[in-house]
Amino acid sequence: MLVVGREQIEPVLDLRLMAPAIEEAYRAASAGDVDLPPVGHMTFPEVDGDCHIKYGYRKGDPHFVIKVATGFPHHDATGNGLSLVLSAQTGQVDAVLHDEMLLTDVRTGIGGAIATRLLARPDATRLLIVGTGNQARRQIDSHAALLDRDVEIRMWGRSADAAGQAATDVAATASVELMTDLGDGCRWADMIVTTTASTTPIVMSEWITPGTHITAVGADAPGKHELDEQLVRRADVLVADSRSQCLDHGELSVVADSTQHNQNVIELGELLAGQPGRRGDDDITVADLTGIAAQDIAAATFVLDALG
């Protein structure tokens, strides 16, 4: 059995090389080629902690993957976790990737950049990052590496000190200007990425101008919401990494009672397979990414292949 730690995994991760594997994972999931059981989720409210368990099997693969990711921010701001890689022929554990949340963070960043690339207007160049944590940094790294254009990046966070530190941390990747008012930042941007763990909406509909694209990655569990409900209902195009998952506990759960909205939700894998998304320059587009096990399978496979 192979046991690999974060220090061995990090050097083999290359966003540009890994992105095609994540794209193919989305396509396979939307095509029905990945067994994706419901997400396991536990909360520990006394310490503001939670644990996500995502697992799945892509048909024909030699392995299946069980991913455990924990978030206990008062103990460790970056989270923790591991992926178990098991044989689909014998059930034995072939590898333990003790990545300490690294693979989840990286595949989430890549997914966000893929969604923005597919849905933003061709002439969009103003990117606002909402949040200052580790995922905000990952989104900046991924958008800088994977978007098909040069962008001007600004960031907003509740803490000016945290925002300043985040901008410093990504300085080698991108120049980031800080915004002190979130409404002003949203009105300025034509691409917005939200990365917080907020349980109350923080991006309001009245701040969003026609033509804006929003990628929301924070609402990965019941009770989390970053986007104003009216904004979700107002959007011209709604995209999910998993239609059923996002309607259950993502930003899109607020429109789960609407037959029209429900039927019109497009999956990211369907966009990658050629289904149209944005229809015009004035469309408001929202991509809700709750994270799917197909990404975790692809990330674990990428690492094992890279390590030989």
C-alpha positions as CSV (number, residue, x, y, z in Angstrom):
1,M,0.0,0.0,0.0
2,L,1.3,3.4,-1.0
3,V,1.1,6.2,1.6
4,V,1.8,9.7,0.3
5,G,1.9,12.9,2.3
6,R,1.2,16.5,1.2
7,E,4.9,17.2,0.9
8,Q,5.2,14.6,-1.9
9,I,1.9,15.6,-3.6
10,E,2.4,19.3,-3.8
11,P,5.4,19.3,-6.2
12,V,3.6,17.2,-8.9
13,L,0.5,19.4,-9.1
14,D,0.4,21.5,-12.2
15,L,-2.8,23.5,-12.8
16,R,-2.5,23.4,-16.6
17,L,-1.8,19.7,-16.8
18,M,-4.5,18.8,-14.2
19,A,-7.3,20.9,-15.7
20,P,-8.0,18.6,-18.6
21,A,-8.5,15.7,-16.2
22,I,-11.0,17.8,-14.1
23,E,-12.8,18.8,-17.3
24,E,-13.1,15.2,-18.4
25,A,-14.4,14.3,-14.9
26,Y,-17.2,16.8,-15.2
27,R,-18.1,15.4,-18.7
28,A,-18.1,11.8,-17.4
29,A,-20.3,12.7,-14.4
30,S,-22.9,14.5,-16.5
31,A,-22.9,11.6,-19.0
32,G,-23.8,9.2,-16.2
33,D,-20.4,7.4,-16.3
34,V,-19.6,8.0,-12.6
35,D,-21.3,6.5,-9.6
36,L,-21.8,9.4,-7.3
37,P,-23.6,8.5,-4.0
38,P,-25.0,11.3,-1.8
39,V,-22.4,13.4,0.1
40,G,-21.8,12.6,3.7
41,H,-21.7,15.6,6.0
42,M,-21.2,16.0,9.7
43,T,-21.1,19.2,11.7
44,F,-19.5,20.0,15.1
45,P,-21.2,23.3,16.0
46,E,-19.5,23.6,19.4
47,V,-16.2,24.1,17.6
48,D,-17.6,25.5,14.3
49,G,-16.2,22.3,12.5
50,D,-17.5,20.1,9.7
51,C,-16.6,17.0,7.8
52,H,-17.4,16.1,4.2
53,I,-17.2,12.6,2.8
54,K,-17.4,12.3,-1.0
55,Y,-16.8,9.1,-2.8
56,G,-17.4,7.6,-6.2
57,Y,-16.4,5.2,-9.0
58,R,-15.9,6.0,-12.7
59,K,-16.9,3.1,-14.8
60,G,-14.0,1.1,-16.1
61,D,-11.4,2.6,-13.7
62,P,-9.2,0.2,-11.8
63,H,-9.8,2.2,-8.6
64,F,-12.6,3.9,-6.6
65,V,-11.9,6.8,-4.3
66,I,-13.3,7.9,-0.9
67,K,-12.3,11.5,0.1
68,V,-12.6,12.9,3.6
69,A,-12.2,16.6,4.1
70,T,-12.5,18.4,7.4
71,G,-12.8,22.1,8.3
72,F,-12.1,23.1,11.9
73,P,-11.1,26.8,11.4
74,H,-10.4,27.5,15.0
75,H,-7.8,24.8,15.0
76,D,-6.5,24.8,11.4
77,A,-7.4,27.5,8.9
78,T,-6.5,25.4,5.9
79,G,-8.5,22.3,6.8
80,N,-7.4,18.7,6.6
81,G,-8.2,15.3,5.1
82,L,-7.2,12.4,2.9
83,S,-8.2,10.3,-0.1
84,L,-8.4,6.5,0.1
85,V,-7.8,4.9,-3.3
86,L,-9.2,1.3,-3.3
87,S,-9.0,-1.4,-6.0
88,A,-12.3,-1.8,-7.9
89,Q,-11.4,-5.5,-8.4
90,T,-10.4,-6.6,-4.9
91,G,-11.5,-3.8,-2.6
92,Q,-8.1,-3.5,-1.0
93,V,-6.6,-0.2,-0.1
94,D,-4.0,0.6,-2.8
95,A,-3.1,4.1,-1.7
96,V,-3.6,6.7,1.0
97,L,-3.2,10.3,-0.1
98,H,-2.8,12.3,3.1
99,D,-3.0,15.6,1.3
100,E,-4.3,17.7,4.2
101,M,-7.0,19.3,2.0
102,L,-4.6,20.3,-0.8
103,L,-6.3,18.3,-3.5
104,T,-9.7,19.5,-2.6
105,D,-8.5,23.1,-2.6
106,V,-6.7,22.7,-6.0
107,R,-9.5,20.9,-7.8
108,T,-12.0,23.5,-6.5
109,G,-9.9,26.3,-7.8
110,I,-9.6,24.6,-11.2
111,G,-13.3,24.0,-11.3
112,G,-14.0,27.6,-10.6
113,A,-11.7,28.8,-13.4
114,I,-13.3,26.3,-15.8
115,A,-16.8,27.7,-15.0
116,T,-15.7,31.3,-15.4
117,R,-14.0,30.6,-18.7
118,L,-17.1,28.9,-20.1
119,L,-19.6,31.4,-18.9
120,A,-18.1,34.9,-18.8
121,R,-18.5,37.3,-21.7
122,P,-15.7,37.1,-24.2
123,D,-14.7,40.7,-23.4
124,A,-14.9,40.3,-19.6
125,T,-11.6,41.3,-17.9
126,R,-12.6,42.6,-14.4
127,L,-12.5,39.8,-11.8
128,L,-13.6,40.3,-8.2
129,I,-12.7,37.6,-5.6
130,V,-15.0,37.7,-2.6
131,G,-13.3,36.2,0.5
132,T,-9.7,36.1,1.7
133,G,-9.1,32.5,2.8
134,N,-7.2,29.7,1.2
135,Q,-9.8,29.1,-1.5
136,A,-9.7,32.8,-2.5
137,R,-6.0,32.3,-3.1
138,R,-6.6,29.1,-5.1
139,Q,-9.2,30.8,-7.3
140,I,-6.7,33.6,-8.1
141,D,-4.0,31.0,-9.0
142,S,-6.4,29.0,-11.2
143,H,-8.0,31.9,-13.0
144,A,-4.5,33.4,-13.7
145,A,-3.4,30.1,-15.1
146,L,-6.5,28.8,-16.9
147,L,-8.5,31.8,-18.2
148,D,-8.1,32.6,-21.9
149,R,-7.4,36.3,-21.3
150,D,-5.6,38.8,-19.1
151,V,-7.7,40.0,-16.2
152,E,-7.6,42.8,-13.6
153,I,-8.2,41.3,-10.2
154,R,-9.6,42.9,-7.1
155,M,-10.5,41.3,-3.8
156,W,-12.9,42.1,-1.0
157,G,-13.0,40.6,2.5
158,R,-14.5,41.5,5.9
159,S,-11.0,41.9,7.3
160,A,-8.8,44.5,5.7
161,D,-5.8,42.8,7.3
162,A,-6.7,39.4,6.0
163,A,-7.3,40.8,2.5
164,G,-3.9,42.5,2.5
165,Q,-2.2,39.3,3.6
166,A,-4.0,37.3,0.8
167,A,-3.0,39.8,-1.8
168,T,0.6,39.6,-0.6
169,D,0.5,35.8,-0.7
170,V,-0.5,35.7,-4.3
171,A,1.7,38.5,-5.5
172,A,3.9,36.1,-7.4
173,T,0.9,34.9,-9.4
174,A,-1.2,38.1,-9.9
175,S,-1.4,41.7,-8.9
176,V,-4.5,42.2,-6.7
177,E,-6.1,45.5,-5.7
178,L,-8.2,45.6,-2.5
179,M,-11.9,46.8,-2.4
180,T,-13.3,48.2,0.8
181,D,-16.9,48.1,-0.2
182,L,-18.4,44.9,-1.6
183,G,-21.2,46.6,-3.4
184,D,-18.8,48.8,-5.3
185,G,-16.7,45.8,-6.1
186,C,-19.6,43.9,-7.5
187,R,-20.7,46.9,-9.6
188,W,-17.2,47.2,-11.0
189,A,-16.7,43.5,-11.9
190,D,-17.9,41.6,-14.9
191,M,-16.7,38.3,-13.3
192,I,-17.2,37.5,-9.6
193,V,-16.0,34.5,-7.6
194,T,-17.3,33.9,-4.1
195,T,-15.2,31.8,-1.8
196,T,-16.6,32.3,1.7
197,A,-18.3,30.0,4.2
198,S,-21.1,32.5,4.8
199,T,-24.5,31.3,6.0
200,T,-26.3,34.5,5.0
201,P,-26.2,36.1,1.5
202,I,-23.5,38.7,1.1
203,V,-23.7,39.4,-2.7
204,M,-26.9,41.3,-3.4
205,S,-28.9,41.3,-6.6
206,E,-29.1,45.0,-6.9
207,W,-25.3,45.2,-7.2
208,I,-25.1,42.9,-10.2
209,T,-25.2,44.5,-13.6
210,P,-26.4,42.8,-16.8
211,G,-23.7,40.6,-18.4
212,T,-22.0,39.7,-15.1
213,H,-20.9,36.1,-14.5
214,I,-20.7,34.7,-10.9
215,T,-18.9,31.5,-9.9
216,A,-20.0,30.5,-6.3
217,V,-17.9,27.9,-4.5
218,G,-18.6,28.5,-0.9
219,A,-22.1,26.9,-0.4
220,D,-20.9,23.3,-0.1
221,A,-23.1,22.2,2.7
222,P,-26.7,22.8,4.0
223,G,-27.2,26.2,5.5
224,K,-24.4,28.0,3.5
225,H,-25.4,30.8,1.1
226,E,-23.3,33.6,-0.4
227,L,-25.8,34.8,-3.1
228,D,-29.0,36.8,-2.6
229,E,-32.0,34.6,-3.4
230,Q,-33.3,37.2,-5.8
231,L,-30.1,37.2,-7.7
232,V,-30.3,33.4,-8.2
233,R,-33.9,33.7,-9.4
234,R,-33.0,36.7,-11.6
235,A,-30.1,34.9,-13.4
236,D,-30.6,34.1,-17.0
237,V,-28.4,31.0,-16.9
238,L,-27.9,28.6,-13.9
239,V,-25.1,26.1,-14.0
240,A,-24.3,23.4,-11.5
241,D,-21.5,20.9,-11.1
242,S,-24.2,18.4,-10.0
243,R,-27.8,19.4,-10.7
244,S,-29.2,17.2,-7.9
245,Q,-26.5,18.2,-5.4
246,C,-26.8,21.9,-6.0
247,L,-30.6,21.9,-5.8
248,D,-30.3,20.1,-2.5
249,H,-27.7,22.2,-0.7
250,G,-26.0,24.7,-2.9
251,E,-26.9,28.2,-4.0
252,L,-29.5,26.8,-6.3
253,S,-31.4,25.2,-3.5
254,V,-33.4,28.4,-3.2
255,V,-35.0,27.7,-6.6
256,A,-35.6,24.0,-6.1
257,D,-39.3,24.8,-5.7
258,S,-39.4,26.4,-9.1
259,T,-40.1,23.9,-11.9
260,Q,-39.0,26.3,-14.5
261,H,-35.6,27.1,-12.8
262,N,-35.2,23.4,-11.9
263,Q,-35.6,22.2,-15.5
264,N,-33.3,24.9,-16.9
265,V,-30.3,24.2,-14.7
266,I,-27.3,23.1,-16.9
267,E,-24.5,20.9,-15.6
268,L,-20.9,22.0,-16.1
269,G,-20.1,18.7,-17.8
270,E,-22.9,19.4,-20.3
271,L,-21.4,22.8,-21.1
272,L,-18.0,21.1,-21.6
273,A,-19.7,18.6,-23.9
274,G,-21.0,21.4,-26.1
275,Q,-24.4,22.5,-24.7
276,P,-24.8,26.3,-25.0
277,G,-24.6,28.4,-21.8
278,R,-24.5,32.2,-22.1
279,R,-26.9,33.3,-24.9
280,G,-26.1,37.0,-25.0
281,D,-23.8,39.7,-23.6
282,D,-26.5,40.9,-21.2
283,D,-27.1,37.5,-19.6
284,I,-26.4,37.2,-15.9
285,T,-24.8,33.7,-15.4
286,V,-24.4,31.9,-12.2
287,A,-22.3,28.7,-11.7
288,D,-22.9,26.9,-8.4
289,L,-20.0,24.5,-7.5
290,T,-20.6,22.3,-4.5
291,G,-17.8,20.0,-5.4
292,I,-18.3,16.5,-6.8
293,A,-16.5,13.2,-6.2
294,A,-15.7,12.9,-9.9
295,Q,-13.2,15.7,-9.3
296,D,-11.6,13.9,-6.4
297,I,-11.3,10.7,-8.4
298,A,-9.6,12.7,-11.2
299,A,-7.3,14.5,-8.7
300,A,-6.2,11.3,-7.0
301,T,-5.6,9.6,-10.3
302,F,-3.6,12.5,-11.5
303,V,-1.3,12.3,-8.5
304,L,-0.8,8.6,-8.7
305,D,0.0,8.8,-12.4
306,A,2.5,11.7,-11.7
307,L,4.2,9.8,-8.9
308,G,4.5,6.7,-11.2
